[in-house]
Amino acid sequence: MTEADLAGSIQATALVALLDAARTPHKVVTYRGVLTPSELDAPATETAALASGAAIHDLGWMRRVAVRGADRFRWLSGMVTNTVNDLFPNSGAWNFVLNAQGRIQGDLTVWRTGAEPSPPRRNQGARSAIEGDPLLGTPFAGESGLELEIAADQFERLMTHLDHFIIMDDVELIPLGEEQVGEAGSETAVGLTGPLASEVLERVGLPVIVQPMSAVSVEWNGWDVRILRGYGVLAQHYELWLPSAGLGKLWSCLRTGGATPVGCAAVEKFRIAEGIPRYGVDIMERDLPQETSQMRALHFNKGCYLGQEIVERIRSRGNVHRHLRPLELLGPVPPAGTELTLEDGKSAGQITSAAELPLQAGARVFALGMIVSEAEQGNPSFSYKTESDTGTARLLTAPPAL
């Protein structure tokens, strides 16, 4: 579902409500299926925080879903491309969701919690981490639970897709914290991104997570907080989930701890610089998993899952004919769909997303592009044209130093 399709039902995040109440200047835009601030400081200041400091930003576009029932591990393992059964408690894995033809229907992250939470109870205040909060999935005595993290702009479609395959299985998908912003029980998430993110967490009395794709639940200032450390290339990426009522306190403390507020525009540009693809922009429904070059989303020894036959056939019999690659450009920022060409004029692929980062040493332009395999030979230089100018592009074989 595109953001235009969601226009009639888009809601503002809890952070927007907080900034409105505080009369903090901000421009709101549609991003990942929600209304969220686009800028909260000067672009160069926001980029510097992400690249060399610590930045706090809205993650109110994320949704969490508990996977319950006796068959939850077996069923979920058969629906996603990465490991489920072998996840350690409080760890996660990024996944694709495929159809029977091996085409990517979306992406999500599977998290294994410390224990299976009990059914949600409405209108309860904060409780200790030992007692647990079912909306946050904090530990209870019992078996490990499973949760999904899904972007809001994919939520309805993926939930419909997954629900279609719950047939004779003892499985239930339960959205968590879905109440309206400001109501008792609603939840939201804040991102903390940057090389100095762990230092900020220490200053405000929150635990540092050393290993990416790991999680911990804590009580902080009377609120149950779920802290996740996600995947990152150029920086540490943390997510902090908590009841919406505690957002103001957390946001204020993280700022005092040294984090700079940034909007979704800078976060999106930094994503492109890191070479992390976004479904619906860099990855489309027509794409096969190996075409994305995102092997961290695949597990080849986990057993059968929907679309696995195609994935295995590609792995065992040969390569695909195109790959999603990170690029650095010299020239203007091209729109998505801009064609890349070789010196002889042959097509080398297309730009899927591009952005200019205002860095201290000067502006740099990064992009992701779907590149024809034959065009990658010999570390070539590609050319492209915009309406007003031309530019060149080169493949990045290692993450850029910002």
N, C-alpha and C positions, 0 to 999 in steps of 0.2 A: 504494500500500500504506500503510495507516494504522499508527500506532505500536502500536496494539493487536494488529494482525496480526503484527507483528514480535516480540511479547513473548517468544516461545519461543526466539528466536535473537539477541536484543540483546546486544551486547558493550560493555564499558566501553572508553573511549578510553585512549590512552597517558597523558594528563594525569591521569586518575583513578588509574592505577597509580602514577604519580609521587607524587601527593599521599598515597596510601595508604602508600607506602614511607617518606615523610617524616613520617607521622603528622600531616598537616595537617588540621584539622577542616573537613569539607565534607559537604554533603548531595547525594546523587546522584539524578538523575531521568532519565526517558526524554525525549530531545529529538532531533528530526530522525533518529530511527532508531538512536540510540546511548544509552549511559548516560554522563552528563556532569555536572559540578558545577552545581547550581542557584544557589548563592550562595557567594561567597568573602570577602565583606566586608559591611558594613552597606549596605542598599539605597540610601540617600542618597549614600554614598561611591562606590558603583559607578556610579550615574547621573551623578554629578558628573564622574567620570573619563571617561565616554563623551561627555558633553555639552561639557565645557570643559577636559579634560586629555588623558590617554592611558590606555587600558585594554587589558590583555592577557586573552585568553579562549580557550577551547577551540574549535578547528575540526576536532576529530577526527571529526566527522560528515560531512566532505567526502571524496569518493572521486575518484581520477583514473584516466582511461582513455586509453591511447595509441591513436590511429587510424593503422594502418599499411597499407601496400600502395600499388601504383602508381595505383589509382583513388581514393585517399582524399579528395582535394580535391573531385573531381566528385561522388562518392557523398555525402559529408557535406553539401555545399552543397544537395543535393536532399532532405535530411532535416530541415533546420532553417530558421528564419525569418530569420536575419540573415546578414550576409556571412561567407564563408569564404575564397574565393579572393583577396579584396582585403585581407585582414588583413596588416599588416606583421609581419615576424619579431618575436617577443616582445611581441605585442599580443593582445588578446582581445575577444570580443563576447558579450553575453548573448543567449540564444535561447529561443524556444518550440519544442517538438516537437509537431506536429499530426498528426491523422489525416486521412483523405481528405475528411472533412466539415468540416475546418477547426477542429475542437474541440481544445483544449489537452490534450495527454497528459502534459506535464511541462515543466520548464525546466532548462537547463544552460548552462554557459559554455564556449565554444570558445576555446582558446588556440593560437596559432601559435608554436611554439618556434623557437629560432635555427637548429637543424639537426635532422635525423632521428637519434634515438638508436639505438644498436645493441641487439640482443636482451638481455634481463636476464640477469645472472650472479649466482648465489647466493653468500652468505657471503663478501662482499668488504668490506673496511674502507673508510674514507673515502679518496677520491682527490682530486687537485687538480681545480679547475674546468676546467682545460685538458684533462685526460684525460677527465673527464666521468663522471657516474654515471647509468646507464640507468634506475634507479628514479626519479630526479628529472627526467629529460629534459633534462639539461644539455647544452650544445652539443657536437656532433661534426662533423667535416668531412662535408659532404653537403648534401642538400636539407632544407628546413624540415620539421619534424614538426608533427603536430596532436595536441592533447590535449583531453579533455573533463573538466569538473568537474561532478560530480553529487552531490546530497545523498544520504546513506545511505538515507533513507526513500523515495527514488525509484529507487534504483540498480537493483534487480532488474527492476522493471517497465520502465524505460527501456532497459536493456540487452536485454531480451527483444524490445521493440518495434523497436529499431534492428537487432538481429541478424536479425529476420524479413525485413528488406528488403535484406540482403546476399545476392544471388542469383547472378548471374554476374560479380560485381565482385571485383576483386583488392583486398580490404579485410579487415582483421582488427582486432578490438577487443580490446585487451590491458589488463586491470586492472593498475595499478601499485601496488607496495608493499602487497600483500594479506596478507602473512604475519601471524601472530599477534603481538600487542603484545609487544615485548621480544625477538623473534627477530631474527637478523641479516637486514638487508634491509628490515624493516618501516619505514614512514614515517608521519608525522603532520603536522598543520598547527596553527599558532597564529595567532590573530587579534590585530592591534594596531589599535585603533580610537580616534579622538578627534582634536580639532583640533591637539594637540601630538604626534601620532604620529611625524611626521618628525623632531622634535627628539630623541625617544627613540632612533630608529634611528641618528642621527648620534652620539649619546653612546656607543653600543655598537659603533661602527665598521661599521655596515651602510649601504648606499647608500640615498639618498632618491630616490623615483620621483616626478617632477613630474606626469606625465600619467596620469590614471586609465585603467584597462584596459590597463596596460603591465606588463612583467615584466623581471626580470634574474636571472641565476644567478651566485652568488659562492661563494668558499671563505671560511669564517669559523670560526676556532678549530678547524681540522681537519675541519670538516663542510661538505659541499656543501649550500648553502641556495638554494632557489628563492623569490624575493620577488615577489609579485604585488600591484599596487595595483588594487583593485576600485572599483566605483561607490559613491558616497556622496552624501548630500544635506546633512547637517548636520556631517559629520566626514570625516576621511580614514579609509579602510578598507584595511588591509594584510593580506595572508596570507603566512605564512612556512612553507614546506614544508621538512622535513629528516628524516633518519633518526631514528626514535624514540629511539635511544640518545643523541642529542644534545639531547633536549628539556629535560633538567634544566639543562644549562648555559645554553641560550637563555632559558629561563623565568627563571632567577636573574639573568642579565645585564639582561634587559628590566626586571625589577623594580628593580634597582639604578639603571638608567637613568631611572627616574621613572614607570614604568607601574604602574597599580593592577590587581591581579587581580580579575576580575569573572566571575560565573556566567552561565548561559544565561538566567536569568529577566530580568536587566537588559538583556542583549543583545536579547532578544525584545521587551521594552518599547521599547527605543530604535529597533528596526526599525519598529515601528508609528508612533512619533513622526516618523520620517523619511519615512513613507508608502511604504515599500518592501514590496510584497506578497510573500506566501509561498504557494507552491503547496500545495494541500491544505487551506489555511486561508482565504486571500483569493481565490485563483484555483482553480477547480475544472475537472474534466474536461468539464463541459457548456459552459464559457465559450469565447467567440470572442476572438481576440487583441485586436481593437479595443475590446471591452468592458472590458478591463483598464486601458485608458489608458496602457499601457506601450509607447509607440511606439519606445523605444530598443531593443526586442527585434525590430523589424521592419526589413527592407530591401526597398524596392519596385522596385529595379532590378537585382537579383542573378540573375534568371532563375527557372526553374521549381523548385518544391520541393513536397513532399507537403502538401496543403491550401492551396496558393498561390492556386488558382482562387477559393476562397471569400474569402480575404483581399483579393484584387484586386477582386472583385465588390463588397465592402463599400466599399472605397476609391473606386471609380469611380461607383457608383450611389447611394450614400446612406449615412447614418450608422446605427449600432446604436441600440437604444432604452434602453440603460442603460450606465452607466460606473462603474468602481471609482474612488472619490474619497477623498482624505485629509480628515479631519474633526477638529475640536476640540470637546469636550463640556463642558458645565456640568452636573454631576450625578454620580450613581454610575457605576461602571464596568459597562456592560451586557454580558451574555453574547453570544456569537456567535449570529446569527439574530434578534436583537432588531429589531423593526420600527420604522422611522422614519416619522413622519406629518407632513403639512402642517397649517397652522392650520385648514383646513376638514375635517380628519380623513382626507383621502385618503392612501393609502400612498405614501411617497416612496422606499422601498427598505429595505435591511436592513444592519445592522452585521455585518461579517465578522470583525473582531478589534478589541479595545480594551484600553487599558492606562493606568494612572495612573503618572506619573513624579514621584517626590519630588525636586523641584528646590529650589535655594536660596531662590528668591523665593516658593516655595509650590508645592503639588502641582497638576499639570495633567493632564487626561485627553485622550488622543488616540485616534483610531480610524481604521479603513478601512471603507468601506461601499459596497455596490453600489447606486447611485442611479439612479432612473428619470430619463431625459433631460428630460422635461417638468417634473419637479420642481425642476430646477436653475435655472429662469428667475427672474431678479430677486434673486439672492443671498438665498434664503429662510432662515428658521430652522426647523429640524425639532424635533419632540418625540419622546420615547421613554419607555417605562415599564419598570421592573424590578419584582421581587416586592415591594420595600419602598419605592420612591421613583420620582420622575420626573426627567427632565432634558431639556436642549435641546442641539442640535448645529448647527454651522455648517460650511460648506465652507471649506477652506483653499485660497486661491488662490496662496499662496506658502509656502515652508517656514517653519515657526515659529521665532522667535528664542527659544532656551532660556536 
